Amino acid sequence: MARAETARSGRIAGIGGGLVGFLVFVEFTSGVLQGYYVPLLTDVARHLDIHDADVNWLEAAQLMLSAIAVPILAKLGDLHGHRRMLLLSAALVAAATVVLAVARSFPVFLVAWAVQGVYAAWLPLQVALIWNRSRRLADPAAQTRRATGVIVAALQVGAIVGALGGGQVGSALAGQFWLVLLIPGLLVVGVCAVVLLRVPESEDREAGSVDAAGAALLSVVLLVITGGLTFVRVNGAGELWPWLVTALGVLLVVPFVRYELARADPLVDFRVLRSPAMWPVQLTAGLFGVSVLGAQGPLSTYARTDPAVYGYGLGLSTSAVSIVIGGYVVSMLLGAGQFSRISARTSPRTTLIGAATLTGTGYLLLVPLHGSLAQVLASMVVAGLGSGALVAALPAAAAAAAPVGRTGVATGLTNTTKVLGGSFASAAFAVALASGAPVLVDGAEGTAGSLGGYLTVWVVCGGTALAAAVALLLVPRLAFSDAPAGADLRSVAPSPGDRA
């Protein structure tokens, strides 16, 4: 046993000395950033004097910018060096974190929060660095999988530490909220130093250029859709023209897809969706983004809502909310860790369907069971187990279904569709939570989201997860299987050269 562990450590070390160890710190910090602020969202709303529902605009803006920045930074890494782009993105995140601490207006805070989301590019850039170092070894794919598994585990641990630490720090330094917001920046500065001094640059360079027009089109699509939903929030759901603006944004997806399909080197390669094993995976990623990225804000603000004032909510303190978020993230870690074992006993396809069903069940359980901490925590653990398995499974499934030479494109598209799903959901949830805002006894409008809005969030999250499970039923039965007998030619997407 000890000899096996030593061999495994030696294989990982063979990728590039301490490279994986340094990247573990980078991804741990990414996890902290993802978990730290979630229990503090109600405090952020009070700090900026905004409605609880408006917190969702922070998430929507961050996810929207991430959807644009990730493919651009990944492409720039191929062209100019992945370490260089990792350092640039870390510097941007550090600067944005400092601005968060000093911002006193919602627009400034919103911009800084959005820019901070550039950390979403860290993982694909790190995987590229790992692949570049492992390609000279006898088993580069296996080496990359092992090392990537280590840094993804660090991400989950960081999210747990961030969720628990954010609540505790928020309670301890409640009178100095600027300092609470600044503390994660210390870790990000450490990331800048580690990348600058210890991470080697990748050696390969790719010819080509960034699809600037595609990035501009994607930006327009996201801005029009989000802008339309913003107008719905400001003018009310009864006005027709904001809904027309939103519909226009959705229609703009068509020319964007057509433009990308016509390019040899697009920002988002939709050609990989031709495979009957690929498009359900990408659809699942988008639907999964609704809950895993769009529902964190509503969960946090509902837990903080005082039932003595509004008649619903859990009335938890900042530190107690961190326990709920921490329990959810721990269950995600368990789900991610069990995915490969369950897949070996059944099949990857069956496990994906089960994970999506578990996620949907957990959120739908919140509709009748949201009156106590025990009920909410139990429901979120169920959803977390399924969500964790999907986090681990979707990139692997996309890679297995990808045509030769398009693995990076396929896994990158999974991340993009997930972020897009979360971005749209966050904006839509902000509108839902603001509709029917509660009125206090003295006639003043409360700051909490409406109960009907929270029920809508849970129904949508549960429904989209179950819809993903149905879509996965259409995947060829033996797709994603490693066994030669499991090969299914229908699950192989055409290569770029096979276009008609």
Buried (B, 14 or more C-beta within 10 A) or exposed (E): EEEEEEEEEEBBBBBBEEBBBBBBBBBBBBBBBBBBBBBBBBBBBEBBEBBBBBBBBBBBBBBBBBBBBBBBBBBBBBBBBBBBBBBBBBBBBBBBBBBBBEBEEBEBBBBBBBBBBBBBBBBBBBBBBBBBBBBEBEEBEEBBBBBBBBBBBBBBBBBBBBBBBBBBBBBEBEEEBEEBBBBBBEBBBBBBEBBEEBBEEBEEEEEEEBBEBBBEBBBBBBBBBBBBBBBBBEEEEEEEEBBEBBEBBEEBBEEBBEBBBEEEBBBBBBBBBBBBBBBBBBBBBBBBBBBBBBBBBBBBBBBBBBEEBBEBBBBBBBBBBBBBBBBBBBBBBBBBBBBBEBBEEEBBBBBBBBBBBBBBBBBBBBBEBBEEBEBBBBBBBBBBBBBBBBBBBBBBBBBBBBBEEBBBBBBBBBBBBBBBBBBBBBBBBBBBBBBEBBEEEEEEEBBBBBBEBBBBBBBBBBBBBBBBBBBBEEBBEBBBBEEEEBEBEEBBBBBBEEEE
